[in-house]
């Protein structure tokens, strides 16, 4: 269902339902929420989310039963208090194939997206009479621009890898190995600064933002950064 692999400071979470093109069901949503939180608690400094086989994620499993329980698990996994957007570490989506519906939502809940040649993005709710929440619509417009968001959400179009790179829905081209390599670079950066920046970008409460700002300036890491500059060496950040 979900593979978890640690590569030093980076944890790779792989959706493993290739027979269903890695479609999301209640169990998988809950597993991804639990595993991502557990990996961070165990010391992971960056996460990579990808899919097994030829698809990243085909969206919600249409053979499943829909209701409040599934929607709570889906949106909790995406942007709930314990969801991907709430994690203090950078999360990279390795979009190895189609990311449709909930797959595009999952990619957007990650901080950065590395798209393979077969990657494509779509949120085809006008084709299935379903709906996505306001967070999805606003985040898509923020990442890709209003024009592309309207093409996906109103015209039910699909955006390929090159179009996604051009509009900002994808950040880099590459495969899972490229995403893991980037995650290793991110894992070497200052954790408190990343956590603070993520909180602001994801609309955290003012109290959370103020606490993160103060924590950065009071940290050992800010002093380590200054010492590293003076000593002309790479800094080693501890996240405190």
N, C-alpha and C positions, 0 to 999 in steps of 0.2 A: 504493500500500500504506500509506504513512505520509507525511502532509504535515507539513512543519516551516516555521513562519513566525515571524519575530522582530518583535516590536512593542516597540521600545526595550529595557528590561530584562526583558521578558516574552517567553518562547517558547511558542508554541501548537503542540501536537502533535495532529494530527487523524488518527484511524484512517480509512483510505480503502479499505474493502471494502464499499461500500453494497450490492452485489449479493448479499453474504453477510451483510448486516446487521452489518458490521464484526466478524464472528466472528474469534477469535484462532486463528492457526495458528503453526507453528514460526517461519516467516519474520517474521511481524508481531511476535511476542514478542521476538525478537532485535533487530528494528529499533527497537522502542520502548525497549529497554534501551540500545542504542547511542546513539540520538538524544538521549535524556534526559541521559545522561552527557556527551555531546559539547556539548550546549547549555549545561550548567552550566560545563563547562571553558572554554567560549568567553565566559563572563561573564554568562549569564542569571541574574537574581536571583529569578525565580519562573517556574513552568511552569503551563500549562493543558493538560489532556488532554480531548479531546472526540471525537465521532464524526461522520462525514459522513452526511448524509441524515437519515432519521427515527429511526435507532437510535443509541444510545451504543455498545453492544457486546452481541451476542447470545451471548457466551460462547465456549466452545471450538468450533471448526469441526467439526461431527459428520461431515463428509465426509472428514476427515483421518485420519491414522494415529496412534494413541496409543501411547505407550511412554515409557521413561525420558527419551529425548531431548526430547520435547515437555514432559513434566512439569518437567524441569530448566529448560527455557527459560521456561515459564510462571511457576514459583515463583521463579526467579531474577529475572525481570522485576518481580514483585510485591515480594518482600522479601529477595532475595539480597544479597550484599555490594555489588553494583552496581545493585541494584533501586531502585524508586521510594521505598521507605521509608528507604533508606540515603542518599538525596540530601540535601545540607545545606541546600537551598533549599525554600521552600514549594511544594507541588504542589496545584493546584486541579482537581478533576474538574468539567467542565461536562456534566452528565448530561442530554443533549438528548432522550433517548428511553429505551426499555427497556434496562435493564442486567441481563442474565440470566446466572446462573451465573458464569462468568469475568468478565462485565461488572460484576457486583456486587463481585467480588473486586478488579477493577481500580479501581473507584471507592473501595473501602475502603483500597487501598494509597496513594491520594492523601491529603493532609492534611485537605482540606476539600472539600465537595461542594455545588455549585450545581445545583439540580434544576429542569428545565423542566416545563411542564404535563403533558407526555407521559411523564415519567420514571416508571419503576416498577422495583422491585428484586425479585429472586427467586434462590434457590439450590436448584433443584429436583432435588437428587440422589436423593431417594426415588422420583422418577418415571423416572430413567434408570439406576439401580443403580450410579452412579458415586460417588466420594467426593472430598471436599475435605480439605485438610490442617488440622492443629490450629490453625495461625495464623489461618486463615479463620474457623473456628468461634469462637475466643476473641476475635478482633477484632470480629466481628459482635456478639457478646454485650456486649462493652465499649462499642461505639458505640450500639447500638439497645436494649440491655437483654436480659436473659435470656428474657423472655416473647416478645418479637418474634423473637429468634433461634430459639427453639423452633418458633414458627409457620412460619418460613421453612425451617428445617432438618429438622424432624420432620413437620410437616403439609404441607410443600411449598406454602405459601401465597405470594401475591404482595403486596408493599407498594406502594401508589401514592405519588405525590409528597406529598400532604398527610399521609399516615400517616408517611412517612419524615421529614418536617420535625418532626412531633410527637414522634417517638421519638428523634431525634438522628442518624438514619442520613444525613439531608441537613441542611445547615447554613443554606442560604438558597434561596429560589426565584429563578429568573431564567434567562436564556439565556446563550449563549456570550459575548456582549458584556458581560453583567453579571459573568461569571466573569473575563474579561480585566481589567475595571475593578478588581475586587477584587484580582487578582494584582498590578496596578500599585501599589495601596496597600500590599500586603505587601512588594513589592520595595523600598519606601522604608524599611522597618524595619531594625533592626540584624541583619545576617546572622549574626554569631557567636552572638547570643542565640537566634535562630531555630534554628540548627543544634544548639545545646546542648539546647534544649527538645525538639526532635524526637528527639534521641538518647535522652533520658530516657523520653519517651513511648513510643518504639518498643523499649525494653528493651535498650539498648546495654550492653556490658560496663562494669564499674565503672571500668576504666582510661580508657575513652573518655569516660565521663561526667566523671570528675575532670579530664581534660585540657581538655575543653570549658568546664568551670566556670572553670578557671584562665585559659584564653585570654580569656574574656569580661572578667574583672576586670583583666587585664593589657593590654587592647587600647586602641588609639587611639580606638576608637569610644566606649568608656565615658567617656573624657575629653571627646570631642566632645558627648556627651549632656549632661554637666555644663555645658560652655561654652554650649551652645544654651539651656539653661534660664536661665543667668545673663544671657544676652544677649537673651532673649525672642524667639528665632527658631526655625524648624524645624531639627532636626539633619540633617546630611548624613553618612550612615554609609558607610564605605569597606570594611567587612568585614575590618579588620585592627587 
